[in-house]
Amino acid sequence: MAPAASLDLESRAWIDALGDDGVVRDDAVARLHALLLRAARFEVARRRPALPHLRGNELDDIALEAADDALVSVLARLEDFEGRSRFSTWAYKFALLEAAVKLRKRSWQGREIPLEPESWSLLAARGSSPEHEAEQSELLGSIREGIESVLTPHQRRVLVAIALNGVPIDVLAERLGSTRGALYKTLHDGRQKLRAHLASQGLAVDRAEGGNRHG
């Protein structure tokens, strides 16, 4: 944690109150939860147009759950606060993240995770010359071959779901009983294998990946 002398007055007041005992701390925790709930509701409202199937009470529940989880995270990480921004701004981001993650998970609830490539066409350039289309076709063919031949079944499942089918990584982690960190490692290793496979054929995977990277 940043030295108290380096904190702005508002942030110092938050840290002192949350580090106190009894009524002072209880009041600070209640105010912090209210702040986080406002942040979560803001994020839910911002993303609501993309989730028309969710009703108002469901969205309220998501915002409340996000605020609750964000409160736990903030209180557990008070020592990590370095004073680079106001404490309220730092805490606000926890609620935004929790709300975003919960909404992504809810949007995939009940949906099957696609584990076979559905988006090969998204990797191909549109309106290119015949020569470039032929080159792209060769590259995509080599990527398909590499996915089938050089990746482990788990690497193939993760790369196809995230990089090709757009499944959010936190949703896939929950379905597979894994973590974001573990899946990022799997995705990185899979891409490295694909790059090596394509390099051996004089090709480069970066030209096909383009903007289709999900994190």
N, C-alpha and C positions, 0 to 999 in steps of 0.2 A: 504494500500500500504506500501511496505517496505520503511524505511527511505532512503533518497537519498544517504547518506554516505555509506550504505551497498550494493549499486548496483554497478555492473561492469560499466566501462566507456561507453560501447556501450548501455547498457540498460538505463543508466541515460540520455544519449543523446536522445534516443527515447522518453522517458517520458517527458523530457524538451521540445522537439520540438512539441510533440503532445499536450502539455499543453499550448503552446504559442498561439499567435494570428496571423491572416493575412497570409502572404506569407510563413512564417516559418512553420506554422501548415499545410497549404495546401500542401507544398512540402513533409512533413513527411507523411501525409495521402496518397499521391500518391505513395511514396516509400513503404509504408506499404501494400497498395493494390497490388503492383507488387510482393512483397514477398509472400503474401497470394495466389496470382494467381499461382505462381510457385509451391507452396505447393499443391494446389488443382489439378493442372495438373499432378503433380507427383502421387497423389493418384488415379486419373482417369486412368492414364497409367498403374499403378500397378494392377488395378482391371479390365482393359479392356478385358483380355482373357476370363473372366467369363461373358462378356456381348457382344457376337459377333453380336447380332442383332442391336446394336447401331452404327450409322454412325459417322464419324469423326466430322462433324459439331455439332451433338447432344452432343457429349462428350465435345467439346469446350464450348458449351453453359452451360453444367452442371458445368464445372470448373469455368466459369465466375460467374455463380450464386452463387456457393459455396464461391468464393472469396469475392463477394459483401456482402453476409450474414455474413461471418466471420469478415469482416471489421467492420460491424455494431456491432457485438458482442464484438470484442476487444475494440473498442472505448467506448462502454457502460460499460466495466468492467475493465477499467484501474486501478480503485481503488483496484481491487482484486489482482493485480500483486504484489507478495511478494518477488520477486527477488531470488527465489530458483533455477532458471535457467536463461539463458539470455532471454531478452525480445523477441528477434526474435524466439527463440525456443518455448517460451510460446505462442506467437501469431500463430506460424506455426501449432500448434495442433488444433486451431480453424478451420483452413481451411481443415485439414485432416478429422476432424469429419464431417464438413458440406458436403464435397465431398462424404464421405462414406454413409452418410444418404441419400443424393440425389440420389446416384447410386442405393441404395437398393430400394428406392421408385420407381425409373424409371424401375428397373427390374421387379417390380410387377405391373406396369401400364397396365391396360387392363386385368389383370388376376383375376379370381375369388378367393376370400379368402376361403380356405377350412375350414369349421367349423365342419366337421365330422371327426372322427379318420381315418387317412389313414396310420398310421405308427405303428400300434400295434406290428407288427413283429419286428420292430427295437428295441423294448424293451426286447424282448426275447433273452436269451443267445443262441449262436450257438454252436453246437457240444458238448453239455453237456450230462450228463448221463440221462437215463430214469427217475431216481428219481428226478433229478434237473429239468428236463423238466416238470414233473408233478407238482412240487412245483411252477415253474414259471407260469404254466397254471392257477393254483389256484390263484396266486397273481394277474395276469392280469385280471382274471375274477372278482376279488374283486375290482380292480381299475375301470373297466368298470361299475360295479354296483354302486360304489361310485360316479363316475362322473355323472351318471344318477340320483342318488337318493339324494345325500347330497349337491350338488352344486346348486347355483342359475343358471338360464339360462345364465346370463351374465358371471358368473365365469366359467361355462362350455364352453362357446364360446371362452373366452380368453385363458383358459388353453389348450383346444384342438388345437386352432390355433397356439399358441406359442410353447408349450411344445411337442406336438405330430406332428404337421404339419410343423414346422419350419418357420412360418411366422415371419419376423422381427417385433419387437415390435413397431418401429416407423411407419412402414407401417400399422399395425393394428390400431394404435392410430389415424392415419389420416383417415382411412376408417370408424372408429367408432365415429369420432368427439371427441376423448378423448385426454389424454396426456400420455406420457411414465410413469410418476409418478403414475397416477391413475391406469394404467394397471399393473404396478409392484405390487401395493397394492392388486389389484384384484387377481393377480396370487399368491401372497403370502398367501392371505386368503383362496384361493381355495386349495392350497397345504396343508395348516394347517388342513382344513376340511378332506381332503383325508387321511392325516396321522392319524387323530383321528379315522376315519372310519376303517382304516386298523388295527390300534392298538387294537380296540375293538374286532378284529378277530384274534389277535395274529400275525399280519403280519406287514411288514415294507415297506413303499413306496420307500425308498432310494435305495433298491436293484433293483427296476424296473427302476427308473429314470436314474441311472448311469450317463453317459456323455450326456444325452439328455436334457441339460438345455440351454436355449437361453436367451440372454440378450441383 
